[in-house]
Amino acid sequence: MILQNAIEKANLAVVPYIMAGDGGLDQLENQMQLLSDAGATAIELGIPFSDPVADGPVIQEAGARALAAKISLEQILETLTTSKIEIPLVVMSYFNPIYHLGVEKFIELAKKTPIKG
């Protein structure tokens, strides 16, 4: 609550980043709820990609762990359809996973989730 009060008083946004699927999709809702409860105003969800050349080593390793667990963009979106998270979710992805899934299918699935950007 202290963080939330500071955020409101200073008119700040706190947008933490997590790699979707790092730790398993069964943990994603709990991870997002923890961030929401801590005062996040939105959450940026990374989509794992096999060639993350623009990412630093920490994000690359998180993506590698998610990919090793066979996490896909479609699975992430399907998991998010049941999310109870009330703060906005923003997806950070390379275009390749979206293209591979299909842009129209990505949009169709994303509309059923709390993704706002």
C-alpha positions in Angstrom: 0.0 0.0 0.0 2.9 2.4 0.6 4.1 1.9 -3.0 0.6 2.5 -4.2 0.3 5.7 -2.2 3.6 7.0 -3.5 2.6 6.2 -7.1 -0.7 8.0 -6.8 0.9 11.0 -5.0 3.6 11.4 -7.6 1.4 10.4 -10.5 3.7 7.7 -11.6 3.2 4.4 -13.4 5.1 1.2 -12.4 5.2 -1.3 -15.2 7.3 -4.3 -14.3 8.4 -6.8 -16.9 8.1 -10.6 -16.7 8.8 -13.3 -19.3 5.5 -15.2 -19.8 6.1 -18.9 -19.2 9.3 -18.6 -17.2 8.5 -20.8 -14.3 5.6 -22.4 -16.1 2.3 -21.1 -17.3 0.6 -22.5 -14.2 2.5 -19.8 -12.3 1.7 -16.8 -14.6 -1.5 -15.7 -12.9 0.2 -15.8 -9.4 3.2 -13.9 -10.7 0.9 -11.2 -12.2 -1.2 -11.0 -9.1 1.9 -10.6 -6.9 3.0 -7.6 -9.1 -0.5 -6.2 -9.1 -0.8 -6.5 -5.3 2.6 -4.8 -5.0 1.3 -1.7 -6.8 2.1 -2.3 -10.5 -0.1 -0.1 -12.7 0.4 -2.4 -15.7 2.5 -5.5 -16.5 4.7 -6.0 -19.5 4.6 -9.6 -20.6 7.5 -10.9 -22.6 6.9 -13.5 -25.3 9.7 -16.0 -25.5 11.6 -16.1 -28.8 14.4 -18.3 -30.1 16.6 -15.5 -31.4 16.3 -12.6 -29.0 19.2 -10.5 -30.4 17.8 -7.2 -29.1 17.4 -8.4 -25.5 19.9 -8.5 -22.7 21.2 -11.6 -21.0 18.6 -11.7 -18.3 15.7 -11.6 -20.7 17.4 -14.0 -23.1 17.8 -16.5 -20.3 14.2 -16.2 -19.1 13.1 -16.7 -22.7 15.3 -19.8 -23.0 13.8 -21.3 -19.9 10.3 -20.7 -21.2 11.2 -22.2 -24.6 12.8 -25.2 -22.9 9.5 -25.8 -21.2 7.8 -25.7 -24.7 5.9 -22.5 -24.0 4.3 -21.0 -27.1 2.5 -17.7 -27.8 -0.7 -19.5 -28.4 -0.5 -21.2 -25.0 0.3 -17.9 -23.3 -2.8 -16.3 -24.9 -5.0 -19.2 -24.0 -3.8 -19.0 -20.4 -4.5 -15.3 -20.3 -8.1 -15.8 -21.4 -8.9 -17.0 -17.8 -6.9 -14.3 -16.1 -8.6 -12.2 -13.3 -5.9 -9.5 -13.5 -7.5 -6.1 -13.4 -4.6 -4.0 -14.4 -3.6 -3.7 -18.1 -1.2 -6.1 -19.7 1.2 -5.1 -22.4 2.9 -7.7 -24.7 6.5 -7.3 -25.6 7.3 -9.6 -28.5 9.3 -9.9 -31.7 7.1 -10.1 -34.7 8.2 -13.6 -35.6 6.1 -15.4 -33.0 3.0 -13.4 -34.0 3.6 -14.0 -37.7 4.1 -17.7 -37.0 0.8 -17.9 -35.1 -0.9 -15.7 -37.7 -1.6 -12.1 -37.2 -5.4 -12.5 -37.4 -5.3 -15.4 -34.9 -3.1 -13.4 -32.6 -5.6 -10.5 -32.6 -8.6 -12.9 -32.2 -7.0 -14.6 -29.1 -5.6 -11.3 -27.6 -9.1 -9.8 -27.6 -10.2 -12.5 -25.2 -7.5 -11.5 -22.7 -6.6 -8.5 -20.5 -4.0 -7.4 -23.0 -4.3 -3.7 -23.8 -1.2 -3.1 -25.9 
